[in-house]
Amino acid sequence: MDLPPKRECLNEIKPYVPGKPIEEVKREYNLDEVVKLASNENPLGPSPRAQEAMQNAVHEVNYYPDGNCYRLKQALKSRLGVKEEELIIGNGSDELLKLLAETYINPGDEAVMPYPSFSEYDFAMKVMGGVSYFVSLRSDFEYDLEAMLDAVNERTRMVFLCNPNNPTGTFISHRALKEFMDKLPRGVIVVIDEAYCEYASDPYFPHSLELLEEGYPILVLRTFSKIYGLAGLRVGYGIGPNQLIDDMYRVREPFNVNYMAQVAAEAALEDDLHLARSRTLVEEGRRQIAIGLEEMGLCPVPTQSNFFFVDIGVDSREAFPLFLKKGLIIRTGDIFGYPNYIRVNFGTLEQNQLFLDTLKEVREELGGESGKGCS
Ligand SMILES: Cc1ncc(COP(=O)(O)O)c(C=O)c1O
């Protein structure tokens, strides 16, 4: 076919590897029951309040949605104590990453980002012909902020920080974040991706909105896909200085967030009970799985999130089909550069037990030896 050559920068893009969908595994392995612990979703389902709001709104989808997301912004404004002009809503926070790159990245511009971390930072850069500079986490999977600072140069437009980090669950403290930003040259935006911040309970976890108030050039990204249980609707939000939000608005599609997503997100935000239950379940899951892993001599990376990154002592690429055969979807570590690791999110207590039992069987089948535990 006679097509024009595609933009050269697209050759650099590695396709995103999503968690395998439940239906696909059911089909491929002829299973009735499949549990997915691969995409850090909420096992309790969507907020009941969001479900009710969507049912009430379903007869109104003949109208275009409010392109400005007024009601959702008002709800966020009063919850977070930010100004309306500091908010942008996106079709998932994924879209906001792309909008940000479309706003500020010219071919050859650079961004500094951690490795391993969420792959969409690199994607957003590459789509615009930008260059990603990866800085490895330290051997304990903590951020190496000194090395990240060293990687910043006159072409750097952005630094991406995922806090807590996906896939490790490790985090940067408020103080470390502030010190880092004080050392950055002017004209560099710091993206603080807080997709999992609602699960973080460490007292040193940053109050990123204070940094916004103090005038730092940051874009805080959050999502309704994780604790709010609305991943299928695609809605996330960004909080940043008015000027940055204004700039991003120039590249936004007029109706980027669909009506159901807006209605559900507004209701979910007010559903304190669902939020509290989701948080408690994650805390219980964290304890339950840590104990189960420890019994196998395995030691997960300490997490502030709803998942563990853990060395399972066997190659995760070999383990993956065995998990699938037993009806369990997890994420292999090879995509993050750690083939012997998996990332598994916490499910219901029964799902967590199923995961532990299955991991035990899979390790036995692959001849995995008992590890040294966390001591
Ligand atoms: C760190 C991080 N940021 C952003 C996202 C994407 O969120 P959304 O569903 O809002 O696009 C994810 C999803 O896995 C994530 O792990």
PDBQT file of the ligand as one rigid body, heavy atoms in Angstrom, charges set to zero:
ROOT
HETATM    1  C1  LIG A 401       1.884   4.806  38.091  1.00  0.00    +0.000 C 
HETATM    2  C2  LIG A 401       0.695   4.840  37.216  1.00  0.00    +0.000 A 
HETATM    3  N1  LIG A 401       0.319   5.985  36.670  1.00  0.00    +0.000 NA
HETATM    4  C3  LIG A 401      -0.745   6.061  35.868  1.00  0.00    +0.000 A 
HETATM    5  C4  LIG A 401      -1.475   4.939  35.566  1.00  0.00    +0.000 A 
HETATM    6  C5  LIG A 401      -2.600   5.041  34.585  1.00  0.00    +0.000 C 
HETATM    7  O1  LIG A 401      -3.743   5.401  35.199  1.00  0.00    +0.000 OA
HETATM    8  P1  LIG A 401      -5.051   5.687  34.361  1.00  0.00    +0.000 P 
HETATM    9  O2  LIG A 401      -5.864   4.459  34.406  1.00  0.00    +0.000 OA
HETATM   10  O3  LIG A 401      -5.659   6.851  35.104  1.00  0.00    +0.000 OA
HETATM   11  O4  LIG A 401      -4.650   6.077  32.968  1.00  0.00    +0.000 OA
HETATM   12  C6  LIG A 401      -1.119   3.716  36.092  1.00  0.00    +0.000 A 
HETATM   13  C7  LIG A 401      -1.879   2.508  35.748  1.00  0.00    +0.000 C 
HETATM   14  O5  LIG A 401      -1.473   1.400  35.900  1.00  0.00    +0.000 OA
HETATM   15  C8  LIG A 401      -0.004   3.662  36.935  1.00  0.00    +0.000 A 
HETATM   16  O6  LIG A 401       0.411   2.504  37.461  1.00  0.00    +0.000 OA
ENDROOT
TORSDOF 0
